[in-house]
C-alpha cells in the first residue's frame, strides 16, 4: 500500500489522479490533498477519499473547509500555508507525491518532496522551467525518483531505454515533441486579435484548467515543455523538434541514430500517464478506453507556424539562452495570461508582454534558489508594468 500526497488535487490532473487511485484501493491510500482556495471541491474530495490531511494555501478558505468537514464528522485535519504544503509533501509516511500545482506556486512544495527522496510524479512543468539545473541536482542528491506526467514527457520517458544515462549513449538522434496546435491552429491570423478567454480555453482534444488551456492556445505550453524536456533528458535545444499533430494520439516520439522512431500512442486522457507513473515500473488499468486505430483512420503532422505562435519561439530562445531566462519567461507568461483571462490584455499581446520582459530584465546564473526567485519577482513586476500600457 503506497501513501500518496496530491499537490493541487482540485485541478484537472489532481482530479484525474484521484480517479485512478480510486480504481486501485488495494494499492494506494490518500495521505494528503492540497489546493489554493477551492474549499468546496476539496471538501467533497476529502469526504470521498478520506485523507489524513487537507491543506489550503489560503487561511480563510482553510477555516471554511474545517467547518465543512467538522459538520460532516470527517477525521481529516485541515492545515494552511506554504510550510504545510511542504510538510505533507515531505512527510515520512508518504511514498509518492503528485506535483500538480500549476505555475511557480508549485516549486517549493515539489522541491520539498524531492529533498525528502520521494517518488515525485511531476505535472508542474514550471518547477523545471524555473529552476531546472537546481531541481535536477536536488533529485540526484536526494535519490528521489522523478517521473514525468505531462503526456509528452511521459511518452518520451516510455520510448527511452531503462536504465537511461544520456541521449548520446542511448543512440538517440532527436526527440520529437508533439503538440496539437490548440484551438487556433487554422484560424485567420487577423482573427486572433478578437479571441476571447472562453474561445482560448476551448481545447479541441484535452480537458485542462484555464491557464494551461490559454498556454496551449498560444503554444507557450509547448514552449515550456520544450524547456522541460531539455532539463529532464539532458538534451540540447537542437536535439528537440516540435511537431504539430492535431489528433493528439501520438504523444511524442524518439528518433534513434539507426533510423528507428519509437512513438507512444493513446487516447488523449491524462489518466494514462498518471497510471503509468503510479504503477511504474509495473502497469495497471487507468480507466482509459483502448485506442481504435481503424476508427482513428489518419494521423497528421506539420511544422509549427512561428508567426502564429510567437510564444513558442520565445520559449525556444529562452531555452537556448539558459540562466534565468526560462524563469523570466515563465513569470511574464503567468502575468500576461492572468491579465488576458481578466479581460485586461488582448490575446495577441501575451507574447508582446513576454518579449518586453525578456528584453528589460537581465538574466543571471541561477546559483541558488534565491537567484531564481528574485528573477521571478523582477519579471512579474516588469510584466505588470507592461500590461498597464495596454
KESE-428547 format. One record per residue (C-alpha): x, y, z negated; residue in one letter; residue number from 1. Coordinates in nm, 4 decimals, always signed. Each point is the difference from the previous one (the first is absolute). Example, Ala and Ser with C-alpha at 12.3 -4.5 7.8 and 13.67 -1.06 7.14 Angstrom:
<pts>
PT,px,py,pz,aa,i
PT,+1.2300,-0.4500,-0.7800,a,1
PT,+0.1370,+0.3440,+0.0660,s,2
</pts>
This chain:
<pts>
PT,px,py,pz,aa,i
PT,+0.0000,+0.0000,+0.0000,x,1
PT,+0.1502,+0.3307,+0.1131,x,2
PT,-0.0977,+0.3250,-0.1732,x,3
PT,-0.0442,+0.2865,+0.2478,x,4
PT,-0.0073,+0.3763,-0.0440,x,5
PT,-0.1597,+0.2012,+0.2806,x,6
PT,+0.1225,+0.3576,+0.0285,x,7
PT,-0.2781,+0.1761,+0.1880,x,8
PT,-0.2799,-0.2560,-0.0328,x,9
PT,-0.2782,+0.2329,+0.1214,x,10
PT,+0.1587,+0.0535,+0.3429,x,11
PT,-0.0543,-0.2242,+0.2995,x,12
PT,+0.3123,-0.2126,-0.0610,x,13
PT,-0.0801,-0.0302,-0.3701,x,14
PT,-0.3561,-0.1108,+0.0709,x,15
PT,+0.1232,-0.2543,+0.2568,x,16
PT,+0.2510,-0.1316,-0.2546,x,17
PT,-0.2768,-0.0555,-0.2532,x,18
PT,-0.2000,-0.1851,+0.2648,x,19
PT,+0.2914,-0.2368,+0.0651,x,20
PT,+0.0707,-0.0501,-0.3713,x,21
PT,-0.3639,-0.0860,-0.0665,x,22
PT,+0.0260,-0.2827,+0.2537,x,23
PT,+0.2783,-0.1646,-0.2046,x,24
PT,-0.0936,+0.0297,-0.3694,x,25
PT,+0.2067,-0.3078,-0.0806,x,26
PT,+0.3195,+0.1708,+0.1253,x,27
PT,-0.0325,+0.3648,-0.1047,x,28
PT,-0.1225,+0.2195,-0.2818,x,29
PT,-0.0367,+0.3793,+0.0025,x,30
PT,+0.2187,+0.1662,-0.2626,x,31
PT,-0.0644,+0.3664,+0.0826,x,32
PT,-0.1896,+0.2160,+0.2458,x,33
PT,+0.0886,+0.3640,+0.0622,x,34
PT,-0.1482,+0.2964,+0.1836,x,35
PT,+0.0262,+0.3757,+0.0206,x,36
PT,-0.3408,+0.1194,-0.1235,x,37
PT,-0.2582,-0.2323,+0.1608,x,38
PT,-0.1323,-0.1213,-0.3360,x,39
PT,-0.3380,-0.1274,+0.1236,x,40
PT,+0.1452,-0.2421,+0.2565,x,41
PT,+0.2760,-0.0995,-0.2413,x,42
PT,-0.2649,-0.0796,-0.2624,x,43
PT,-0.1745,-0.2374,+0.2414,x,44
PT,+0.3318,-0.1643,+0.0826,x,45
PT,+0.0831,-0.0425,-0.3684,x,46
PT,-0.3342,-0.1615,-0.0739,x,47
PT,+0.0449,-0.2398,+0.2925,x,48
PT,+0.3677,-0.0910,-0.0519,x,49
PT,+0.0540,+0.0614,-0.3746,x,50
PT,+0.3547,+0.1379,-0.0043,x,51
PT,+0.1788,+0.0560,-0.3296,x,52
PT,+0.0684,+0.3633,+0.0905,x,53
PT,-0.1507,+0.2689,+0.2205,x,54
PT,+0.2076,+0.3114,+0.0622,x,55
PT,-0.1105,+0.3300,+0.1490,x,56
PT,+0.2341,+0.2845,+0.0825,x,57
PT,-0.2629,+0.2525,-0.1124,x,58
PT,-0.0785,+0.0245,-0.3732,x,59
PT,-0.3601,+0.1167,+0.0445,x,60
PT,-0.0763,-0.2854,+0.2364,x,61
PT,+0.1608,-0.2431,-0.2455,x,62
PT,-0.2294,+0.1217,-0.2790,x,63
PT,-0.3029,-0.0574,+0.2203,x,64
PT,+0.1218,-0.3466,+0.0946,x,65
PT,+0.0477,-0.0895,-0.3662,x,66
PT,-0.3597,+0.1049,-0.0690,x,67
PT,-0.1328,-0.2089,+0.2871,x,68
PT,+0.1960,-0.3106,-0.0959,x,69
PT,-0.0788,+0.0435,-0.3658,x,70
PT,-0.3727,+0.0186,+0.0723,x,71
PT,+0.0304,-0.3210,+0.2023,x,72
PT,+0.1914,-0.1792,-0.2748,x,73
PT,+0.3074,-0.0503,+0.2171,x,74
PT,+0.3294,-0.0894,-0.1695,x,75
PT,+0.2180,+0.1923,+0.2483,x,76
PT,+0.2212,+0.2626,-0.1665,x,77
PT,-0.0035,+0.3367,+0.1769,x,78
PT,+0.3211,+0.2027,+0.0326,x,79
PT,+0.0932,+0.3113,+0.1934,x,80
PT,+0.3006,+0.1836,+0.1380,x,81
PT,+0.3141,-0.0630,+0.2039,x,82
PT,+0.1835,-0.1738,-0.2844,x,83
PT,-0.2740,-0.2586,-0.0366,x,84
PT,-0.0050,-0.0662,+0.3739,x,85
PT,+0.3669,-0.0925,-0.0328,x,86
PT,-0.0728,-0.1992,-0.3162,x,87
PT,-0.2541,-0.2354,+0.1615,x,88
PT,+0.2243,-0.0380,+0.3052,x,89
PT,+0.3011,-0.1057,-0.2058,x,90
PT,-0.1724,-0.1935,-0.2811,x,91
PT,+0.1678,-0.3277,-0.0951,x,92
PT,-0.3235,-0.1933,+0.0563,x,93
PT,-0.0237,+0.1090,+0.3641,x,94
PT,+0.1263,-0.2257,+0.2787,x,95
PT,-0.1000,+0.2002,+0.3079,x,96
PT,-0.0869,+0.3616,+0.0767,x,97
PT,-0.2014,+0.1238,+0.2962,x,98
PT,+0.1357,+0.3499,+0.0677,x,99
PT,-0.2932,+0.1585,+0.1834,x,100
PT,-0.0070,+0.3580,-0.1286,x,101
PT,-0.0055,+0.2256,+0.3053,x,102
PT,+0.2653,+0.2683,+0.0383,x,103
PT,+0.2822,+0.1297,-0.2152,x,104
PT,-0.2044,-0.0663,-0.3147,x,105
PT,+0.0799,-0.3698,+0.0339,x,106
PT,+0.3788,+0.0384,-0.0160,x,107
PT,+0.0572,-0.0004,-0.3780,x,108
PT,-0.2216,-0.2964,-0.0997,x,109
PT,+0.1264,-0.2029,+0.2965,x,110
PT,+0.3594,+0.0664,-0.1031,x,111
PT,-0.0919,-0.1067,-0.3543,x,112
PT,-0.1197,-0.3347,+0.1352,x,113
PT,+0.3191,-0.0367,+0.2041,x,114
PT,+0.2233,+0.0860,-0.2958,x,115
PT,-0.1796,-0.2662,-0.2058,x,116
PT,+0.0843,-0.2617,+0.2636,x,117
PT,-0.3585,-0.0742,+0.1014,x,118
PT,-0.1337,-0.1480,+0.3194,x,119
PT,-0.0953,+0.3302,+0.1641,x,120
PT,-0.2475,-0.0037,+0.2869,x,121
PT,+0.0616,+0.3328,+0.1687,x,122
PT,-0.2942,+0.1741,+0.1666,x,123
PT,+0.1250,+0.3450,-0.1037,x,124
PT,+0.2234,+0.0808,+0.2965,x,125
PT,+0.0744,+0.3476,-0.1373,x,126
PT,+0.2177,-0.1490,-0.2754,x,127
PT,+0.2455,-0.1245,+0.2610,x,128
PT,-0.0392,+0.3072,+0.2204,x,129
PT,+0.0850,+0.2343,-0.2871,x,130
PT,+0.2682,-0.1957,-0.1811,x,131
PT,+0.0971,-0.2822,+0.2334,x,132
PT,+0.3640,-0.0588,-0.0902,x,133
PT,-0.0609,+0.0541,-0.3717,x,134
PT,-0.3020,-0.2294,+0.0123,x,135
PT,+0.1802,-0.2841,+0.1780,x,136
PT,+0.2979,+0.0383,-0.2324,x,137
PT,-0.2348,-0.0379,-0.2985,x,138
PT,-0.1461,-0.3158,+0.1572,x,139
PT,+0.3480,-0.1489,+0.0419,x,140
PT,+0.1091,+0.0910,-0.3529,x,141
PT,-0.3137,-0.1263,-0.1761,x,142
PT,-0.0491,-0.3188,+0.1983,x,143
PT,-0.3580,+0.0992,+0.0818,x,144
PT,-0.1745,-0.1774,+0.2873,x,145
PT,-0.1211,+0.2554,+0.2553,x,146
PT,-0.2750,-0.1097,+0.2393,x,147
PT,-0.1458,+0.2404,+0.2593,x,148
PT,-0.3778,+0.0362,+0.0215,x,149
PT,-0.0399,+0.2373,+0.2934,x,150
PT,-0.1197,-0.2349,+0.2736,x,151
PT,+0.2864,+0.1024,+0.2286,x,152
PT,+0.2795,-0.0534,-0.2511,x,153
PT,-0.1575,-0.3180,-0.1278,x,154
PT,-0.0062,-0.1240,+0.3607,x,155
PT,+0.3680,+0.0866,+0.0477,x,156
PT,+0.0801,-0.1736,-0.3298,x,157
PT,-0.1757,-0.3135,+0.1250,x,158
PT,+0.1883,+0.0096,+0.3323,x,159
PT,+0.3452,+0.0276,-0.1586,x,160
PT,+0.1930,-0.3031,-0.1290,x,161
PT,+0.0182,-0.0883,-0.3683,x,162
PT,+0.2436,+0.0650,-0.1523,x,163
PT,+0.0458,+0.3322,+0.1777,x,164
PT,+0.3351,+0.1778,-0.0246,x,165
PT,-0.0162,+0.2626,+0.2718,x,166
PT,-0.1195,+0.0485,+0.3564,x,167
PT,+0.3364,-0.0681,+0.1624,x,168
PT,+0.0595,-0.3259,-0.1874,x,169
PT,-0.3529,-0.1101,+0.0851,x,170
PT,+0.0609,+0.0672,+0.3686,x,171
PT,-0.2681,+0.2680,+0.0176,x,172
PT,+0.0100,+0.2321,+0.3007,x,173
PT,-0.2782,+0.2325,-0.1160,x,174
PT,-0.3171,+0.0304,-0.2024,x,175
PT,-0.3199,+0.0787,+0.1913,x,176
PT,-0.2256,+0.1998,-0.2332,x,177
PT,-0.3572,-0.0011,+0.1256,x,178
PT,-0.2748,+0.2564,-0.0573,x,179
PT,-0.3537,+0.0360,+0.1301,x,180
PT,+0.0332,+0.3637,+0.1045,x,181
PT,-0.2932,+0.0896,-0.2240,x,182
PT,-0.3291,+0.1613,+0.1050,x,183
PT,+0.1538,+0.2642,+0.2286,x,184
PT,+0.2214,-0.2126,+0.2231,x,185
PT,-0.1956,+0.0912,+0.3142,x,186
PT,-0.1788,+0.3222,-0.0946,x,187
PT,+0.0773,+0.3075,+0.2113,x,188
PT,+0.2878,+0.1951,-0.1542,x,189
PT,-0.2006,+0.3230,-0.0073,x,190
PT,-0.2711,-0.1730,-0.2052,x,191
PT,+0.2436,-0.0666,-0.2867,x,192
PT,-0.0359,+0.3627,-0.1124,x,193
PT,-0.3667,-0.0679,-0.0840,x,194
PT,+0.0492,-0.3270,-0.1894,x,195
PT,-0.1885,-0.0210,-0.3319,x,196
PT,+0.1066,-0.1922,-0.3127,x,197
PT,-0.2807,-0.2530,+0.0497,x,198
PT,+0.1142,-0.0660,+0.3564,x,199
PT,+0.3611,-0.0416,-0.1114,x,200
PT,-0.1034,-0.2479,-0.2694,x,201
PT,-0.1959,-0.2242,+0.2395,x,202
PT,+0.2721,-0.2533,+0.0784,x,203
PT,-0.0954,-0.2432,+0.2784,x,204
PT,+0.1433,-0.3126,-0.1664,x,205
PT,+0.0901,+0.0485,-0.3660,x,206
PT,-0.1939,+0.1051,-0.3098,x,207
PT,+0.2267,+0.2365,-0.1958,x,208
PT,-0.0074,+0.2975,-0.2342,x,209
PT,-0.0404,+0.3481,+0.1464,x,210
PT,+0.3611,+0.1101,-0.0370,x,211
PT,+0.1397,-0.3111,+0.1670,x,212
PT,-0.2679,+0.0208,+0.2700,x,213
PT,+0.1103,+0.3534,+0.0889,x,214
PT,+0.3616,-0.1199,+0.0046,x,215
PT,-0.1049,-0.2693,+0.2455,x,216
PT,-0.1764,+0.2575,+0.2174,x,217
PT,+0.3189,+0.2113,+0.0195,x,218
PT,+0.2196,-0.3142,+0.0121,x,219
PT,+0.1881,+0.1365,-0.3013,x,220
PT,-0.0931,-0.3297,-0.1606,x,221
PT,+0.2092,-0.1731,+0.2653,x,222
PT,+0.2765,+0.2541,-0.0555,x,223
PT,+0.0069,-0.0753,-0.3728,x,224
PT,-0.0012,-0.3705,+0.0821,x,225
PT,+0.2925,+0.0583,+0.2366,x,226
PT,+0.1995,+0.1475,-0.2909,x,227
PT,-0.1180,-0.2783,-0.2313,x,228
PT,+0.1139,-0.2651,+0.2482,x,229
PT,+0.3449,+0.1588,+0.0134,x,230
PT,+0.0228,-0.0291,-0.3800,x,231
PT,-0.1527,-0.3447,-0.0444,x,232
PT,+0.1985,-0.1745,+0.2708,x,233
PT,+0.3198,+0.2103,-0.0055,x,234
PT,-0.0681,+0.1011,+0.3588,x,235
PT,+0.1391,+0.2947,+0.1918,x,236
PT,-0.2728,+0.2120,+0.1658,x,237
PT,+0.1236,-0.1094,+0.3432,x,238
PT,-0.0808,-0.3624,-0.0944,x,239
PT,-0.3721,+0.0757,-0.0370,x,240
PT,-0.2432,+0.0680,+0.2842,x,241
PT,-0.3562,+0.1196,-0.0566,x,242
PT,-0.2556,-0.1692,+0.2277,x,243
PT,-0.3649,+0.1067,+0.0260,x,244
PT,-0.2240,-0.3076,-0.0116,x,245
PT,-0.3663,+0.1088,-0.0101,x,246
PT,-0.1489,-0.3339,-0.1082,x,247
PT,+0.2041,-0.0246,-0.3265,x,248
PT,+0.0289,-0.3770,+0.0430,x,249
PT,+0.3795,-0.0209,+0.0234,x,250
PT,+0.1136,+0.1677,-0.3198,x,251
PT,+0.3662,+0.0265,+0.1030,x,252
PT,+0.2724,-0.1953,+0.1776,x,253
PT,+0.3686,-0.0827,-0.0286,x,254
PT,+0.2124,-0.0393,+0.3128,x,255
PT,+0.3127,-0.2167,-0.0226,x,256
PT,+0.3198,+0.0207,+0.2028,x,257
PT,-0.0839,-0.3189,+0.1875,x,258
PT,-0.3135,+0.1613,+0.1461,x,259
PT,-0.2465,-0.1610,-0.2413,x,260
PT,-0.2721,+0.2224,-0.1425,x,261
PT,-0.1826,-0.1150,-0.3141,x,262
PT,-0.3348,+0.1619,-0.0792,x,263
PT,-0.2409,-0.0283,-0.2912,x,264
PT,-0.3652,+0.0068,+0.1091,x,265
PT,-0.3231,+0.0190,-0.1928,x,266
PT,-0.3262,+0.1844,-0.0356,x,267
PT,+0.0443,+0.3553,-0.1358,x,268
PT,-0.0726,-0.0715,-0.3664,x,269
PT,+0.2316,+0.1032,-0.2844,x,270
PT,-0.0905,-0.3108,-0.1964,x,271
PT,+0.2325,-0.2018,+0.2261,x,272
PT,+0.3267,+0.1750,-0.1002,x,273
PT,-0.1257,+0.0293,-0.3593,x,274
PT,-0.0612,-0.3746,-0.0251,x,275
PT,+0.3340,-0.0676,+0.1676,x,276
PT,+0.1848,+0.2066,-0.2604,x,277
PT,-0.1965,-0.1316,-0.2970,x,278
PT,+0.0640,-0.3632,+0.0954,x,279
PT,+0.3518,+0.0438,+0.1413,x,280
PT,+0.1911,-0.2185,+0.0715,x,281
PT,-0.3139,-0.2134,+0.0278,x,282
PT,-0.3235,+0.0691,+0.1907,x,283
PT,-0.3588,+0.0296,-0.1221,x,284
PT,-0.3417,+0.0935,+0.1338,x,285
PT,-0.0743,+0.3715,+0.0327,x,286
PT,-0.3675,-0.0070,+0.0985,x,287
PT,+0.0930,+0.1218,+0.3497,x,288
PT,-0.1541,-0.1523,+0.3113,x,289
PT,+0.2378,-0.1748,+0.2364,x,290
PT,+0.1099,+0.1783,+0.3157,x,291
PT,-0.2010,-0.1030,+0.3070,x,292
PT,+0.2440,+0.0558,+0.2857,x,293
PT,-0.2570,-0.1015,+0.2632,x,294
PT,-0.2441,+0.2642,-0.1232,x,295
PT,+0.2821,+0.2528,-0.0298,x,296
PT,+0.0818,-0.0617,+0.3669,x,297
PT,+0.2655,+0.2728,+0.0390,x,298
PT,+0.2793,+0.1811,-0.1787,x,299
PT,+0.1168,+0.3419,+0.1220,x,300
PT,+0.3224,+0.1902,-0.0655,x,301
PT,+0.1228,+0.3483,+0.0849,x,302
PT,+0.2608,+0.2511,-0.1039,x,303
PT,-0.1139,+0.2687,-0.2487,x,304
PT,-0.0854,+0.3385,+0.1504,x,305
PT,+0.2380,+0.2280,-0.1903,x,306
PT,-0.1833,+0.3125,+0.1166,x,307
PT,-0.3223,-0.1354,-0.1458,x,308
PT,+0.1711,-0.1231,-0.3171,x,309
PT,+0.2681,+0.2551,-0.1014,x,310
PT,-0.0085,-0.1269,-0.3607,x,311
PT,+0.1506,-0.3288,+0.1165,x,312
PT,+0.2900,+0.1855,+0.1606,x,313
PT,+0.0576,+0.2046,-0.3154,x,314
PT,+0.0132,-0.3164,-0.2108,x,315
PT,+0.2430,-0.1719,+0.2344,x,316
PT,+0.2231,+0.3084,-0.0086,x,317
PT,-0.0135,+0.0022,-0.3812,x,318
PT,+0.1029,-0.3663,-0.0048,x,319
PT,+0.3011,+0.0813,+0.2165,x,320
PT,+0.0903,+0.3076,-0.2101,x,321
PT,-0.0061,-0.1954,-0.3263,x,322
PT,+0.0646,+0.1589,-0.3385,x,323
PT,-0.3117,+0.1597,-0.1455,x,324
PT,-0.1510,+0.0698,+0.3441,x,325
PT,-0.2521,-0.2889,-0.0340,x,326
PT,-0.1044,+0.1267,-0.3443,x,327
PT,-0.0540,+0.3502,+0.1422,x,328
PT,-0.1999,-0.1464,+0.2877,x,329
PT,-0.2215,-0.2048,-0.2310,x,330
PT,-0.0726,+0.2872,-0.2392,x,331
PT,-0.0818,+0.2432,+0.2798,x,332
PT,-0.2286,-0.2555,+0.1604,x,333
PT,-0.1899,-0.0618,-0.3239,x,334
PT,-0.0635,+0.3732,-0.0428,x,335
PT,-0.0988,+0.0487,+0.3649,x,336
PT,-0.2367,-0.2997,+0.0059,x,337
PT,-0.1654,+0.1123,-0.3247,x,338
PT,-0.0526,+0.3464,+0.1512,x,339
PT,-0.1502,-0.1534,+0.3149,x,340
PT,-0.2386,-0.2178,-0.2024,x,341
PT,-0.1140,+0.3110,-0.1927,x,342
PT,-0.0674,+0.1849,+0.3244,x,343
PT,+0.2898,+0.2396,-0.0577,x,344
PT,+0.2198,-0.1083,+0.2901,x,345
PT,-0.0719,-0.1061,+0.3600,x,346
PT,+0.0962,-0.3546,+0.0894,x,347
PT,+0.2602,+0.1105,+0.2543,x,348
PT,+0.1737,+0.2156,-0.2640,x,349
PT,+0.0923,-0.2945,-0.2231,x,350
PT,+0.3139,-0.0572,+0.2065,x,351
PT,+0.0684,+0.3738,+0.0127,x,352
PT,+0.0088,+0.0210,-0.3800,x,353
PT,+0.2317,-0.3005,-0.0267,x,354
PT,+0.2377,+0.1341,+0.2628,x,355
PT,+0.0145,+0.3397,-0.1726,x,356
PT,+0.0850,-0.1597,-0.3339,x,357
PT,+0.2755,-0.2122,+0.1533,x,358
PT,+0.1479,+0.3171,+0.1490,x,359
PT,-0.0306,+0.2081,-0.3186,x,360
PT,+0.1073,-0.2406,-0.2757,x,361
PT,+0.3620,-0.1215,+0.0075,x,362
PT,+0.0702,-0.3694,-0.0358,x,363
PT,+0.2262,-0.1470,-0.2673,x,364
PT,+0.1657,-0.3300,-0.0809,x,365
PT,-0.2429,-0.1943,-0.2267,x,366
PT,+0.2518,-0.0870,-0.2712,x,367
PT,-0.2705,-0.0636,-0.2581,x,368
PT,-0.3759,+0.0206,-0.0457,x,369
PT,+0.0180,+0.3596,-0.1231,x,370
PT,+0.1336,+0.1099,+0.3398,x,371
PT,-0.2862,-0.1825,+0.1747,x,372
PT,-0.2628,+0.1499,-0.2295,x,373
PT,+0.1459,+0.3491,+0.0448,x,374
PT,-0.0168,-0.0413,+0.3786,x,375
PT,-0.3597,-0.1149,-0.0331,x,376
PT,-0.0871,+0.3088,-0.2090,x,377
PT,+0.1714,+0.2429,+0.2366,x,378
PT,-0.1717,-0.1520,+0.3017,x,379
PT,-0.3442,+0.0213,-0.1607,x,380
PT,+0.0507,+0.3631,-0.0926,x,381
PT,+0.1188,+0.0823,+0.3509,x,382
PT,-0.2885,-0.1915,+0.1582,x,383
PT,-0.2570,+0.1862,-0.2093,x,384
PT,+0.1492,+0.3295,+0.1133,x,385
PT,-0.0210,-0.1064,+0.3640,x,386
PT,-0.3591,-0.1220,-0.0400,x,387
PT,-0.0971,+0.3426,-0.1370,x,388
PT,+0.0964,+0.1570,+0.3336,x,389
PT,-0.2792,-0.1859,+0.1843,x,390
</pts>
